[in-house]
Amino acid sequence: MLIVHPLDIISFQRYTGDADWHPDYFQKYDPSAYIILMKNSAEKYMVDIYQETFRDRFGEKVEDPYGSLLNENPQIIEYFVNNVPGARDYIPFAPESVIRPLLKKIKEYVDAYIWEETSDWEAHDENYFDYIREKYLSKDDDDDDDDDDDDDDDDANDWSDINWEEVHKNGDDYLNYNDQLRNLIENIDDCFLISLEELGELSADRYNELTRLDHIESLMATYINRKHYEDHMNVPSFLLQKVIVYKSGDVWDVRLK
């Protein structure tokens, strides 16, 4: 395998002027383009970090860069990370050691959002409230509550007389009670275990073949929406509206808007 960075039109044409390349390549010299020539194969690729393109010799974008090409030729990633300025800021060249911490930080914000939503669901779930009252309030407590019904009709559920330590000890907390919510949270957790291969495919489909890491929250919103279209607690909207991935110096980080 050979990776070259043509510095002028003459050297560019030397590598792209044969019949193996789509004619458009011969006309479009870009000083930021890199050419990958595979050994013992007719396969050739052109990568342009600043144009965010990763194309084969026919001019078609590489839909699955993490597939056989990069998995079987890790030296491609190594070359770009070590020799091409800014390459490590883009999927598929960003190292897993950079991507995983970003996903972890994004998920921490998602977990906090889900916790708030869960608390809201719990506070307004009349069926759960009735279940807990029946199981954990004494008859006397229940009679006392009935005396005050006329005054409290417009109030939210009053959980103050419930022994929550006993509720949790018995495994009757809200997540154990609400199967739908528990499954939803588990599905969101699973989404953040996305493989680099899936992320690369999603990147090529959603944006260009190369995607800067400051779009990774948008990629995750798309991924969650596609996998759990009707049951995701508006997590995709939260990611798109509230989460920002940004670069500070040489370090990528995550914050809320």
C-alpha positions as CSV (number, residue, x, y, z in Angstrom):
1,M,0.0,0.0,0.0
2,L,1.2,3.5,-0.8
3,I,-0.2,6.8,0.4
4,V,0.9,9.9,-1.4
5,H,0.2,13.6,-1.0
6,P,0.7,15.2,-4.5
7,L,2.1,18.7,-4.0
8,D,1.3,20.0,-7.5
9,I,-0.9,19.2,-10.5
10,I,1.9,17.3,-12.3
11,S,2.4,14.8,-9.5
12,F,-1.3,14.6,-9.0
13,Q,-1.8,13.7,-12.6
14,R,0.9,11.1,-12.4
15,Y,-1.2,9.1,-9.9
16,T,-4.7,9.9,-11.2
17,G,-4.2,10.2,-15.0
18,D,-4.6,6.5,-15.9
19,A,-7.7,4.8,-17.0
20,D,-8.4,3.3,-13.6
21,W,-9.6,6.6,-12.3
22,H,-12.9,8.4,-13.0
23,P,-12.1,11.2,-15.4
24,D,-13.3,13.9,-13.0
25,Y,-10.4,13.1,-10.7
26,F,-7.9,14.1,-13.4
27,Q,-9.5,17.6,-13.6
28,K,-9.9,18.3,-9.9
29,Y,-6.5,18.7,-8.2
30,D,-6.7,19.8,-4.6
31,P,-3.6,20.4,-2.6
32,S,-5.2,18.9,0.5
33,A,-6.0,15.6,-1.2
34,Y,-4.2,12.3,-0.3
35,I,-4.2,9.3,-2.6
36,I,-4.2,5.7,-1.3
37,L,-3.0,3.0,-3.7
38,M,-3.6,-0.6,-2.5
39,K,-0.8,-3.1,-3.2
40,N,-1.7,-6.0,-5.5
41,S,-5.1,-4.5,-6.1
42,A,-6.7,-2.0,-8.5
43,E,-8.4,-0.3,-5.6
44,K,-7.5,3.3,-5.2
45,Y,-8.9,6.0,-2.9
46,M,-8.7,9.7,-2.5
47,V,-9.1,11.4,0.9
48,D,-9.5,15.1,1.4
49,I,-9.8,16.1,5.1
50,Y,-10.9,19.7,4.4
51,Q,-13.5,18.7,1.8
52,E,-14.6,15.9,4.1
53,T,-14.5,13.4,1.3
54,F,-13.4,9.8,1.1
55,R,-13.9,8.5,-2.4
56,D,-12.9,5.4,-4.4
57,R,-11.5,5.5,-7.9
58,F,-14.9,5.7,-9.4
59,G,-15.8,8.8,-7.5
60,E,-18.2,7.1,-5.2
61,K,-18.0,7.8,-1.5
62,V,-16.8,5.0,0.8
63,E,-20.0,4.1,2.7
64,D,-18.3,1.8,5.2
65,P,-14.8,3.1,5.9
66,Y,-14.5,1.0,9.0
67,G,-15.2,-2.1,7.0
68,S,-12.6,-4.2,5.3
69,L,-10.6,-1.2,4.2
70,L,-9.6,0.3,7.6
71,N,-10.0,-2.9,9.6
72,E,-7.6,-4.8,7.4
73,N,-5.3,-1.8,6.8
74,P,-5.0,0.0,10.2
75,Q,-1.8,1.6,8.9
76,I,-4.1,4.0,6.9
77,I,-5.5,5.4,10.1
78,E,-2.1,5.5,11.7
79,Y,-0.7,7.4,8.7
80,F,-3.5,10.1,8.7
81,V,-3.4,10.5,12.4
82,N,0.4,11.0,12.5
83,N,0.9,12.9,9.2
84,V,-2.2,14.9,8.3
85,P,-3.1,17.9,10.4
86,G,-6.6,17.7,11.8
87,A,-7.2,14.2,10.6
88,R,-7.8,12.8,14.2
89,D,-10.7,15.3,14.5
90,Y,-12.7,13.4,11.9
91,I,-14.6,10.1,11.8
92,P,-13.2,7.6,10.7
93,F,-9.7,8.7,11.6
94,A,-10.5,9.8,15.2
95,P,-9.0,7.2,17.6
96,E,-11.4,5.2,19.8
97,S,-9.5,6.7,22.7
98,V,-11.0,10.1,21.7
99,I,-14.4,8.9,20.6
100,R,-15.3,6.8,23.7
101,P,-14.7,9.5,26.3
102,L,-16.9,11.9,24.2
103,L,-19.7,9.4,24.1
104,K,-19.3,8.8,27.8
105,K,-19.7,12.5,28.6
106,I,-22.6,12.9,26.2
107,K,-24.3,10.0,27.9
108,E,-23.8,11.5,31.4
109,Y,-25.9,14.5,30.2
110,V,-28.4,12.2,28.7
111,D,-28.6,10.2,32.0
112,A,-29.3,13.4,33.9
113,Y,-32.0,14.4,31.4
114,I,-33.6,10.9,31.7
115,W,-33.5,11.1,35.5
116,E,-35.5,14.4,35.4
117,E,-38.0,12.9,32.9
118,T,-38.3,9.8,35.0
119,S,-39.0,11.8,38.1
120,D,-41.7,13.7,36.2
121,W,-43.3,10.5,35.0
122,E,-43.3,9.1,38.5
123,A,-44.8,12.2,40.1
124,H,-47.7,12.2,37.6
125,D,-48.4,8.5,37.3
126,E,-51.7,8.0,39.1
127,N,-51.6,4.2,38.8
128,Y,-48.2,4.0,40.5
129,F,-49.4,6.4,43.2
130,D,-52.5,4.2,43.8
131,Y,-50.3,1.1,43.9
132,I,-47.9,2.5,46.4
133,R,-50.7,4.0,48.6
134,E,-52.5,0.6,48.7
135,K,-49.3,-1.3,49.6
136,Y,-47.5,1.1,51.9
137,L,-50.1,3.3,53.6
138,S,-52.0,2.0,56.6
139,K,-55.7,2.1,56.7
140,D,-55.7,4.9,59.2
141,D,-53.4,7.0,57.0
142,D,-55.7,6.3,54.1
143,D,-58.8,7.4,56.0
144,D,-57.0,10.6,57.1
145,D,-56.2,11.3,53.4
146,D,-59.9,10.7,52.5
147,D,-60.9,13.4,54.9
148,D,-58.8,15.9,53.0
149,D,-59.8,14.9,49.5
150,D,-62.0,17.9,48.9
151,D,-59.0,20.2,49.7
152,D,-56.4,18.3,47.7
153,D,-58.2,17.5,44.4
154,D,-56.1,20.0,42.5
155,D,-52.8,19.1,44.1
156,A,-50.1,16.8,42.8
157,N,-49.7,13.3,44.3
158,D,-48.6,13.6,47.9
159,W,-45.8,11.1,48.6
160,S,-44.8,12.5,52.0
161,D,-46.4,9.7,54.1
162,I,-44.7,6.9,52.2
163,N,-41.7,5.1,53.7
164,W,-39.5,5.1,50.6
165,E,-36.8,3.2,52.3
166,E,-39.2,0.3,52.6
167,V,-40.4,0.8,49.0
168,H,-36.9,0.5,47.6
169,K,-36.0,-2.4,49.9
170,N,-38.9,-4.3,48.5
171,G,-38.0,-3.5,44.9
172,D,-41.1,-1.4,44.2
173,D,-39.3,1.7,43.0
174,Y,-40.7,3.3,39.8
175,L,-38.2,1.7,37.3
176,N,-39.2,-1.8,38.5
177,Y,-42.8,-0.8,38.3
178,N,-42.8,0.8,34.8
179,D,-41.6,-1.9,32.4
180,Q,-41.9,0.5,29.4
181,L,-39.7,3.1,31.0
182,R,-37.1,0.6,32.1
183,N,-36.9,-0.9,28.6
184,L,-36.6,2.5,27.1
185,I,-33.6,3.4,29.4
186,E,-32.0,0.1,28.6
187,N,-32.4,0.8,24.9
188,I,-30.8,4.2,25.2
189,D,-27.9,2.7,27.2
190,D,-27.4,0.1,24.4
191,C,-27.2,2.9,21.8
192,F,-24.2,4.4,23.5
193,L,-22.3,1.1,23.0
194,I,-22.4,1.9,19.2
195,S,-19.4,0.3,17.4
196,L,-16.9,2.3,15.4
197,E,-18.1,0.5,12.3
198,E,-21.7,1.6,12.9
199,L,-20.6,5.2,13.6
200,G,-18.6,5.3,10.4
201,E,-21.5,4.0,8.3
202,L,-23.8,6.5,10.0
203,S,-21.3,9.3,9.4
204,A,-21.1,8.5,5.6
205,D,-24.9,8.3,5.4
206,R,-25.8,11.3,7.5
207,Y,-23.1,13.7,6.5
208,N,-20.1,13.4,4.3
209,E,-17.7,10.4,4.3
210,L,-15.7,12.3,6.9
211,T,-17.5,13.9,9.9
212,R,-15.9,16.2,12.4
213,L,-16.3,15.2,16.0
214,D,-18.4,18.2,16.8
215,H,-21.3,16.5,15.0
216,I,-21.1,13.3,17.0
217,E,-24.1,14.3,19.2
218,S,-26.1,14.7,16.0
219,L,-25.0,11.3,14.8
220,M,-26.1,9.8,18.1
221,A,-29.5,11.6,17.9
222,T,-30.0,10.1,14.4
223,Y,-28.9,6.6,15.6
224,I,-31.2,6.6,18.6
225,N,-34.1,7.9,16.5
226,R,-33.6,5.2,13.8
227,K,-33.3,2.3,16.3
228,H,-36.2,3.4,18.6
229,Y,-38.3,5.7,16.5
230,E,-41.4,5.7,18.6
231,D,-39.9,5.1,22.1
232,H,-37.0,7.3,23.0
233,M,-38.2,9.9,25.6
234,N,-37.2,12.7,23.2
235,V,-33.6,12.0,23.8
236,P,-32.7,12.8,20.1
237,S,-34.3,16.3,20.5
238,F,-32.4,16.8,23.8
239,L,-29.1,16.0,22.0
240,L,-29.8,18.3,19.1
241,Q,-31.0,21.2,21.2
242,K,-29.0,21.0,24.4
243,V,-25.7,19.2,23.9
244,I,-22.6,20.8,22.3
245,V,-19.4,18.9,21.4
246,Y,-16.5,21.3,21.0
247,K,-12.7,21.5,20.8
248,S,-10.7,23.5,23.4
249,G,-7.1,23.7,22.3
250,D,-6.2,20.1,21.5
251,V,-8.9,18.5,23.6
252,W,-12.5,17.6,22.7
253,D,-15.1,18.1,25.3
254,V,-18.9,18.3,25.9
255,R,-21.1,20.9,27.5
256,L,-24.8,22.0,27.6
257,K,-26.0,25.0,25.7
